[in-house]
């Protein structure tokens, strides 16, 4: 196993564990909050804020994981009108633009979190520095950039087309419907 594969395998596991842990934890916290309100008429003031921050982190890590699966929503119907080679090049150019956007956003968010953010900005209820909440921005966009490059490496260099499994299923259903329509 090469070093690159090992790094991506570790990164895959870390992303999966973080997403699973965040999801399970904020669902449990919200469940406890609901039970506490309904049964005991007592509200846990910190639970909503913490679950909101955990949900935000979950969404950004999930976006990175979706990038790895090439499962992001994107407009691709126009590529079907191009010859296959042009479609692949056009999609690669679109991904390059996405990488440039992410790189710029990583720089902007890093600058905001570490240079421009006031150290005294604290969360309303929990009282911890908001820097830790906003730190997900440079982390997630850097991870997404890495995943875009990974998907394009597999597609352009290795010849492996990584696509969202659901979109592949939809394509199979459309093809089978077309074949049935032609045969009848």
N, C-alpha and C positions, 0 to 999 in steps of 0.2 A: 504494500500500500504506500503510495507516494505521500509526501508531506501535505500537498494541496488537498488530496482526498481526505486525509486525516483531519485537517483543519475544518473542511466543510462538514465532515461527519460529526465532529464535536460541536460545531456551530448549529447544525441541524438539531442535535439533541438538546443543546442549551435553549434554542428558540422554542422547541416543542415543550420542554419542561417549564420554561417561564410562562408560555401561553396557557398551558394546562393549570399551573399553579395559580396564576392570576385569575383565570376564569372560575376555578373552583372556590377560591378564597372570596372573591367579591360576591359570588352567588350565595355562599354560606353567610357572609356578613349581612347581605340584604335579607336573607331568610330570617336570621336572628332579629334583625330590626323589625321585620313585619310581625313576627311572633311576639316580640317585646311590646310593640304598640297595641296589638289586638288583644293579647291575653293579660298584660300587666299594666296597660295604659302608661307605659314608660318609653320614652324615646331615647335612643342612644345618639347623642349629638354628633359624635365623630364618625358614625358608621356610613352615612351618606357621602360625606366628603371623601373618606378613604376609598369607598367602593367606586366613586366617580374617578378618582385618580388611577385606581387600579384598572378600571375599564379603559381609560385613555391609553395607558401603557399596553394593555392587552390588544387594543385596536392597532396600535403602531407596530407591535411585534407581529401581529397577525398579517398586517400589510406586507411586512418583510417575508413572511412565510408564503403568502400568496404570490409574491414576486418569484419566489423559488419554483413554484408550481406553474408559473406563467398563467395564473388564474385571475389577474387583474382585469377589470372591465376596460375594454379598449375597443375602438372602432376599427374593425378589420375587414368589413365587407368589401371595401374598395380594392383590397389586395387580391380578391378572387377574380377581378377583371384583368389583372396583370399576368404576363407570362410568369411561370414559377420562379425563375431566376430574379426577375425584376421585383416580384413580391417579396422575396427573401431579403433583397438589398434594401427595399423600401422600409420593411419592418426593422431591419438593422439600423437604418438611419433614424427612424422614429425612436428606437431604443437609445441611440446615441444622444438624441435631443433630451430624452428622459434622464440619462446619466448626467448630462450637463446641468439640467435643472436641479437634480438631486445634489450634485456637487456644490452648486451655488447655494442651495438651501442649507446644506450642512455647514458651509462657511458662515452664512447669515445667522443660523440658529446657535452655532458655537459661539460666535461673537456676542450674540445677545445674552446667552446663558452665562458665559464666563467673563465677559467684559462690561456689558451694559446693564445687566440686571442688578438691581439694588439688593444688597445682602440682607436688608431688613424686611424684604417682602416675605411675609410669612403666610401660611395657609390659615384660613379663617378660624377653623375649629381646632385643628390639630397643632397648629403653631410651629410646624417645621418649615424651613426655608423652601420657597417655591422653586428655587433653582433645581431641586431634586425632581420635581414634577416635570419641569420643562426640559430636563436633561434627555428625555426620551427623543426629542426632535433630532438632534444631531446623530444620536445612536441609531434610530430607526432609518433615517434617510441614508446613512452610511451603509447600513445593512442592506437596504433596498438596492443601492448602487452595486454593491458586491453581488447581490443575487441577479441583477440584470446582466452583469458581465458574465456570471456563471451560466445563465440560461443561453446567452449568445455564444459562449464558448462551446457548450454542448451542441447547439444548433449549427453554428457556422464551421467549427473546427472538427468536432466529432461526428457531425451528421445525425445527431439524435434530436428529434423534435419533441421538446417537452411542452406539453399543453395541459391545460386544465382538464382533468379526467371527465368532468361533466360536459364540457364543450365537445370532447371527442365522442361521448355518448350521443349527444344531440346530432352531431354529424352522421353517426352510424344510423340513427333513426331516420334522418332525412333521406339518406341514401337508400335504406330499405324501403321507405315509402315511395321513393321515385321508381325503384325497381318493380314494386308491386303495381304502381300506376301504369308503367310501361307494359307489363305482362298482361294486364286486364284490358 
